[in-house]
Amino acid sequence: MKKTPLKALYLTALLTLCFGVFSHAQQGTVVINEDPTIDELLEIKKDINSDEKNSDRYKIQVYSGNLATAERTKSKFDSSVGQWRSQLVFEAPNYKIWVGSFRTRLEADRALVAVQRKFGDAFIFKPKKE
């Protein structure tokens, strides 16, 4: 293996340092041209996605039965799991505790795993269209 002369190393280091100091990154501006109706469409999409009563969404049912037990179950859910919003729903003749509003079955399945740790009888369903 041949040794590099010391002068060559110093010269290479000096050149690298000089070029590094005097070189600059390019600067510029970006202009985005978009249709103004895109903002309106995004707002409409946000409203649709935030709609809890959207019947195209999956929910998890935690309990079905009398009112007193349903209220206790809802309270227990909110304090123990509570990661998803729970609601008390009346469908004659039972009160039901529904959890979440999931866009896909996969999201609902993942949530069901966590919910079933505390509420073993929980299951996924899609509410009937009204």
Secondary structure, DSSP 8 states (H G I E B T S, - for coil): -----HHHHHHHHHHHHHHHHH-------------THHHHHHHHHHHHHH-TT-TTSEEEEEEEE-HHHHHHHHHHHHHHT-SS-EEEEEETTEEEEEEEEESSHHHHHHHHHHHHTT-TT-EEE-----
